[in-house]
Amino acid sequence: MRDNYWKIMQFGKIPKLNKPFFIEGLPGIGNVGKIAIDFLIDELKAKKLYEITSYTFPHSVFVNEDNLVELPIVEVFYKRFNGKRDLLLLGGDVQPIDEISSYEFSDKILDIVQKFNGKEVITLGGIGLADIPKNPKVYCTGNTRKIIDRYKSELVSNKLYGVVGPIVGISGLLLGLASRRNMEAISFLAETYGHPMYLGIKGAKEILNILNKKLELKIDINKLDKEIKDIESEILKKTEQLSDVTKQIALKKFQKRFGMDVDYIG
């Protein structure tokens, strides 16, 4: 493994965690996973544990509000609870840009999970559709029948076969690679619009409802309501600025590569 390609910086002392659930939410279609994980980190007041940078991340920098540049990063946070299992949370700006790097990154993340005796991996993502879903459905899949049975409910369907193709990116690889380590893993995928400018906030909220109930997080999901209104309003303004031709070209690219009904997962 190209260890010199990766830099993992530790923040504070290593905490003692009680068999933590690990939840991943990196950027993808609709940024569904990222929206959900950022909300969890903020609401739970999770503490930063690691910051990851890599030569395999996109070759760009962000310009912040102070007009200074920042390298893209991925971060690991933790949250301790009294009397129940703790949480490890993975969020960030980007995903690795190629297949080998994605495998390397996933293995490094699973090393961290095992370091804290984590036994359960949860990944979050979006299913890109050709139209905006009014009431996004959430699907799940996993690497064992046992974990799927544990999480399926009236809020989530486990009938994913035939609905989508491969699960692209870290959200999928973590499931497969966790199997090699005898770790159970499940992915929650919410329907969202497959346009690159769309943010799947409603889909993220549906996933958060599932996690809140199953993991007994006791967070107020309704705090997302104001954000939904504000951000969707801004999205509509941006979308209206696109010409019909531009929107059609974007949709055709999705349809050509991933099919007419379901475009992408990640």
C-alpha positions in Angstrom: 0.0 0.0 0.0 1.2 3.5 -0.9 1.4 4.7 2.7 3.4 7.8 1.8 0.3 9.0 -0.3 -1.7 9.4 2.9 -1.5 11.6 6.0 -3.6 10.9 9.0 -3.4 13.5 11.8 -4.7 12.7 15.3 -6.5 15.3 17.4 -6.4 14.9 21.2 -6.0 11.7 23.1 -7.3 8.4 21.8 -10.7 7.8 23.5 -12.0 4.6 24.9 -15.1 3.7 23.0 -17.8 1.1 23.6 -18.0 -1.1 20.5 -18.9 1.9 18.3 -21.2 2.0 15.3 -19.3 3.4 12.3 -21.3 5.7 10.0 -19.9 7.0 6.7 -21.3 10.0 4.7 -19.0 11.3 2.0 -20.0 13.5 -1.0 -21.9 11.7 -3.8 -25.1 12.2 -5.8 -27.2 14.8 -4.1 -24.7 14.8 -1.3 -27.2 12.8 0.7 -24.7 11.1 2.9 -22.7 14.2 3.5 -25.7 16.2 4.5 -26.8 13.5 6.9 -23.4 13.0 8.5 -22.7 16.7 8.9 -26.1 17.1 10.6 -25.2 14.2 13.0 -21.8 15.7 13.8 -23.3 19.1 14.6 -26.3 17.9 16.5 -24.4 15.3 18.6 -21.5 17.7 19.2 -19.1 15.0 18.1 -15.4 15.4 18.7 -12.8 15.4 16.0 -10.4 12.5 16.2 -8.6 12.3 12.8 -8.0 14.5 9.8 -7.0 12.7 6.6 -5.3 14.3 3.5 -4.0 12.4 0.5 -2.3 12.7 -2.8 -5.1 10.6 -4.2 -7.8 13.3 -3.4 -8.8 15.7 -6.2 -5.9 18.0 -7.3 -7.6 21.2 -6.2 -8.0 23.5 -3.2 -11.0 25.3 -1.7 -11.1 29.1 -1.2 -12.7 29.8 2.2 -14.6 32.8 3.5 -11.3 34.4 4.5 -10.1 34.2 0.9 -7.5 31.6 1.8 -7.0 28.2 0.3 -7.6 24.9 2.0 -6.7 21.3 1.0 -9.6 18.9 0.7 -9.9 16.8 3.8 -11.8 13.8 5.3 -12.4 13.7 9.0 -13.3 11.1 11.6 -15.3 12.2 14.7 -16.5 10.3 17.7 -19.4 10.5 20.2 -19.6 8.8 23.5 -22.8 7.8 25.2 -23.3 6.6 28.7 -24.6 3.0 28.9 -24.8 2.3 25.2 -22.6 1.8 22.1 -20.7 4.9 20.9 -20.3 6.3 17.4 -17.5 6.9 14.9 -18.5 9.3 12.1 -16.7 9.8 8.8 -17.4 13.0 6.8 -15.4 15.3 4.5 -15.0 17.2 1.3 -14.2 14.5 -1.2 -13.7 10.9 -2.1 -10.5 9.4 -3.6 -10.5 9.9 -7.4 -9.5 6.4 -8.7 -10.2 2.7 -8.0 -6.9 1.8 -6.3 -7.1 4.8 -4.0 -10.7 4.0 -3.1 -9.7 0.5 -2.0 -6.7 1.9 0.0 -8.8 4.5 1.6 -11.5 2.0 2.6 -9.0 -0.4 4.1 -7.4 2.5 6.1 -10.9 3.5 7.4 -11.7 -0.1 8.4 -8.3 -0.3 10.2 -9.5 2.6 12.3 -12.9 1.0 13.0 -11.2 -2.2 14.1 -8.8 -0.3 16.3 -11.8 0.8 18.4 -13.4 -2.7 18.3 -16.2 -1.5 16.0 -18.2 -4.4 14.6 -20.9 -2.6 12.5 -20.4 -0.4 9.5 -23.2 1.9 8.1 -22.7 3.8 4.9 -25.0 6.5 3.4 -25.7 7.5 -0.1 -28.1 8.6 -2.8 -29.8 6.9 -5.8 -30.0 9.4 -8.7 -33.3 9.7 -10.5 -34.2 11.6 -13.6 -36.9 13.5 -11.7 -37.1 15.1 -8.3 -38.8 12.6 -5.9 -41.6 14.2 -3.8 -41.3 11.6 -1.1 -37.9 9.9 -1.4 -37.8 6.2 -0.7 -34.9 4.7 1.3 -33.5 1.3 0.4 -30.9 -0.8 2.2 -28.5 -3.5 1.3 -25.7 -5.2 3.3 -23.1 -7.9 3.5 -25.2 -10.3 5.7 -28.9 -11.2 5.8 -28.8 -10.7 9.6 -27.9 -7.0 9.5 -30.5 -6.3 6.8 -33.2 -8.0 8.9 -32.1 -6.0 11.8 -32.6 -2.6 10.1 -35.5 -3.2 7.6 -38.7 -1.5 8.7 -41.7 0.4 7.3 -39.2 3.3 6.7 -36.8 1.3 4.6 -37.0 -1.3 1.9 -34.6 -4.1 1.4 -35.8 -4.8 -2.2 -32.9 -3.2 -3.9 -32.1 -5.8 -6.5 -33.1 -4.7 -9.9 -33.6 -1.1 -8.8 -30.0 -0.1 -9.1 -26.7 -1.2 -10.5 -23.4 -1.3 -8.7 -22.9 0.9 -5.6 -20.0 3.2 -6.7 -17.4 4.6 -4.4 -16.6 4.3 -0.7 -20.2 3.7 0.3 -20.1 0.4 -1.6 -16.5 -0.7 -1.0 -16.7 -0.4 2.7 -19.5 -3.0 2.6 -17.5 -5.5 0.6 -14.2 -5.1 2.3 -15.9 -5.3 5.8 -16.9 -8.9 4.9 -13.2 -9.9 4.7 -12.8 -8.7 8.3 -16.0 -10.5 9.6 -17.6 -7.1 10.2 -21.3 -6.6 9.4 -22.1 -3.7 7.1 -25.2 -2.0 5.7 -25.9 0.9 3.3 -28.9 3.2 3.3 -29.6 4.8 0.0 -32.2 7.5 -0.5 -33.7 8.5 -3.8 -32.7 11.9 -5.0 -32.5 14.0 -8.2 -29.6 13.0 -10.4 -28.7 16.6 -11.4 -25.2 17.7 -10.3 -26.6 21.0 -8.8 -29.3 19.3 -6.7 -28.9 18.7 -3.0 -30.9 15.7 -1.6 -31.9 17.2 1.7 -35.2 15.4 1.8 -33.5 12.1 1.2 -30.9 12.8 3.9 -33.8 13.6 6.3 -35.4 10.2 5.6 -32.1 8.4 6.3 -31.7 10.4 9.5 -35.1 9.3 10.7 -34.1 5.7 10.3 -30.8 6.2 12.1 -32.4 8.2 14.9 -35.0 5.4 15.5 -32.7 2.4 15.2 -29.7 3.8 17.1 -31.8 5.8 19.6 -29.8 9.0 19.0 -32.5 11.3 20.4 -31.8 14.1 18.0 -34.4 16.6 16.6 -34.6 15.8 12.9 -37.1 18.6 12.5 -34.2 21.1 12.8 -33.5 20.3 9.2 -36.8 21.7 8.1 -35.6 25.3 7.9 -32.5 24.2 6.1 -34.7 22.3 3.6 -36.7 25.4 2.8 -33.6 27.7 2.6 -31.4 25.4 0.5 -34.1 24.2 -1.8 -35.0 27.8 -2.5 -31.4 28.6 -3.4 -31.2 25.4 -5.6 -34.3 26.5 -7.5 -32.7 29.9 -8.2 -29.6 28.2 -9.6 -31.5 25.6 -11.6 -33.6 28.3 -13.2 -30.4 29.9 -14.5 -29.6 26.8 -16.5 -30.9 26.7 -20.0 -33.2 23.9 -21.0 -30.4 22.6 -23.3 -27.9 22.4 -20.4 -30.3 20.5 -18.3 -31.1 18.1 -21.1 -27.4 17.5 -21.8 -26.8 16.7 -18.1 -29.7 14.3 -17.9 -28.7 12.5 -21.1 -25.2 12.0 -19.8 -26.6 10.3 -16.7 -29.0 8.2 -18.7 -26.4 7.1 -21.2 -24.0 5.9 -18.6 -26.3 4.5 -15.9 -29.7 3.8 -17.5 -33.0 5.6 -18.1 -34.6 5.4 -14.6 -31.7 5.2 -12.1 -28.6 7.1 -12.8 -26.0 6.7 -10.1 -25.4 5.8 -6.5 -22.9 7.3 -4.2 
